[in-house]
């Protein structure tokens, strides 16, 4: 084993160990009783804590990893140059075309039930997801333009930036550098990305989005492309929730009562694949010219 291979394997093991530690701590934190914020001050404090948490959990470790474990340092994340306009446009289009599939997968995911022997676990998971949805709705109590801008910054931009840096920029890239098939690496990263959110009844649609983000980054080799796509996905949700939010009940989300047909889901997936194929062809032409 040469020094480069050893360094790649050590880097991957370090990232996986760090992810496991964070995942266990998140599980432990979610295992306790939740106290929902009840004042505007508490809600604003929670937003600030979310920014700090995403920075400490994802952005700071990524910078430390690149500084001490990669010869390329900051260039390792492929964030040095702004993306081609077509890349950015395709990223937004992929998310737009993916929305029906995400909605359909979410409604089907909500209908999944664990075996009877795990009924208490299912009840706990649904309770936690309902608590998370209630907190999300509280984030949108401020209907001012400034409230919308803050939510876009916290829930759309910071989440997209931090999660893409860690999952696509570090984890997916290190899996590929360790000779794991790129398609397998993208799927593994998407599974871990979805699992980290600790939302079982939204696991499948989030994994699907993770796969789309993974291919956007893999095809373009520019992390800003997947960040733009991730931001667009979150921003669509933030804007929709700002102008129209719906009460959360203990029976589940509204999406579960408005299923999307299989044909629409398949059409949505096909349109996303079409966009990715065209993006791949365009990226190949650009690389040939260069």
N, C-alpha and C positions, 0 to 999 in steps of 0.2 A: 504494500500500500504506500503510494507516494504521499508527500506532505500536503499536496492540494486536496487529494481525496480524503485524507484524515481530517483536514480542516473543515471540509464540507460536511463530513459525517458528524464531527463535533458540533458544528454550527447547527445542524438539524436537530440533534439530540438536545442541545441547549434550548432551542425554540420550543420543542415539544415538552420538555421538562417545565419550562416557564408557563406554557399554556396549561398544562395539567395542574400546576400549583394554583394559577388564577382560577381555573374552573372549579377546583375543590373549594377554594375560599368563597367563590360566588355561590356554590351550592350550600355551604355552611351558613352564609349570610342570609340566603333565601329560606333556609330551614326554620328560622325564627319567626316570631309574630311580626307582622308588618304594621307600622304606624303611618297612616296616610297624612300628608300635610293638610292643615286646615286653615291656613292664613296665606295671604299674598306674600308675606315675608318668607314663610316657610317654603313656598313654591319657588320663589326667586333663589333662595338658598340652595334648593335641590337642583335647580338648573346650573348654578355655579359649580356645585359639587360634581355634576355630570361632566362638565368641561374639564375640571381638574382630574377626575377619574380616568377619562379617556386619554388625557395627555400622559398621566402617570402609567397607565396600564399598557398603552400601545406606542405612543410617539416617542417617549423617553427611552424605553427599552430598545426600540428600533435604532435610535441614534447611537446608543451605547454599543449595540451589536455591530453596527456598521463600522464604528470607530475602532473597535478592538478585535473584531473577528473577520473582517473583510479587507482585502488589499485595496478594493475599489472605493472603500469608505462610502461617502455620500452618494457616489455614482452608482452604487449597487442597487439602489431603489428605483433607478431609471426615472428620476423626477427632474433632471437637469434642464430639459427643454420643454417648451409648451407643445401640446399635441397639434398635429395637423388639423385644420378646420374640419375636414371630412371625417377624421377620427372622432372629434367631439360631437359632430352632428349625428354620426352613426350611434355613438354611445347613448345620446338622448333618444334616438329613434328606437333602439333596442328596448329601452325601458318602457317607452310608450306602447310598443307592440306587445310587450310582455305582460301588461296590466291585466288583460282578460285571463291569461293563464294563471297569474298569481291569484286573482280573485277566485277562480274556479278551484285551484289547488287548496286555497285557504278554506273554502266552504267544505270541501271533501275532508280535509284534515280535521276540521272541527267535529266531523261525524265519527271519527275513529274512537273506539272505546277499548280500554284495556280489559283483559280477562277479569272475571268476577273476583278472583283471589287478590287482584290489585286494585280493587274499587277504592280503597282508602287513599292509595297513591294518586289515582286519577282525580279524586275529589280535591286533594291537596294541590295538584297541578292546576286544576281549573280555578281554584280559589286564588292562587298566586297570579294567574294570568288575568283574572278579573281585577285584582288589586292593581296590577300594572296598567290595565286599561283605564282604571279610575284615575290613577296618577297622571296618565297621558291627557285625559280630559281636563284635569285641573291645570295642566300647562297652557290650556287654551282659554282660560277664563278671561285673560286680557285680550280684548278684541280690537285694540288699537293697532295702528300701523307699526309702532315701535314694538309692540308685543309680537307681531308677526315676524318682524326682522330678527328679534332675539331668538324666537323659536327656530327660524331658518338657520341661524348661526349655530345654535346649540344642537338641535335635533337633526338637522340636515347636513350642514357643512362639517362640523366637528366630528360627528359620527362617521361620515363618509371618509374624511381625511384619515382619522386614526385607525379605523378598521381596515381600510385598504392598505395602509402602510404595513400593518402587521400581517394580515391574512394573505393578501396577494403579493405585496412587496417582499415580505420575509418568508412566510411559511410556504406558499406555493412555489416561489422561486427556489428555495432551498430544497424542496422535494425534487424538483426537476434537475437541479444541479447534482443531486445524489442518484442520478440515472433512473429515476422513477418515470415511467411513461407520462408524458405531459397531460394526456386526457385523464389518467388515473389521479395525477397530482391535483388537477383542477377539481375533480369530484371529492377527493379526500379533504381538500381545503374547504370546499363548500359545506361538507358535512360538519366539520369542526367549527366553521363560521356560524352555522345555524345552531349547533348544539350550545355554543357559548352564550347565546341569548336566553337559554333556559326557558323556552316557550315551546313545549311539546306540540301544542295544537296549532302552531304556526311554523313547525319545523320544515315541512315539505315545501311550501312556497318560498321560504327564506333560503332553503338549499338550492332551489331552482334559480333564484336570483344570484346566489353565490356562484353557480356554474356559469351564468351569463357574464358576470363580472370577471370571472377567471379567464374566460375565452377572450374577452375584450383586452385584458392585459397581456395575455399570451400572444395574441395576434399582433398587437401594436408595439409591444415592449415599451410602453409609456404608461407609467402608473397614473398619470393625470387622467387618462381615458377612463379607467375604471372608477376613479374618484368622481369624475363628472357624472358618469352613469349612476353611481351610488347616490350622489347628491340629488340628481334629478328624481330618482325613486323616492327619496325621503322628502324632497321639496314638494312633490305632487301631493303626498299624504299630509304634509304640514299645511299647505294652502287649502286643501279640501277640508281638513279639520278646523281650520281657522274660520272659514265661512259657513261650514255646516258640520256640526258635531252631533252625535247621537248618543242617547243614554245607554250606558252599559248595564246589562242585567246579569243575574247569576245564571241565566239559562244559556249564555253564550253571546257571541257577537252577531250583529245584523247580517254580516256576510254569510253566516251559516244558514240563514233563512232565505237567501237569495242566490241559489246555486246557479253557476254558469254551465251551459250545456257542454258536453264533451266535444262537440264539433267546434265550438268557439275556442275552447282550450287548445285543441290540436291546431287550429288555424293560427292562433296566437303564437304557439311554439314554432310552427313552420315559418311564420314571418320573421321571428327572431333569428332562426337558423339562416334564413335567406339574407338577412342583414349581415350576419357574421361571415357568411360565404363571400359576399361582395366586399366586405371589409378586408378579408384575407387576400382577395385578388388585388385590391387596390394597394395593400401593404406590400405585396410581392412586386408590383410595378414600381412603387417608390424605392424599394430596396435595390431593384435592378438598375434604376437610374442612378442611384447613389454609388 
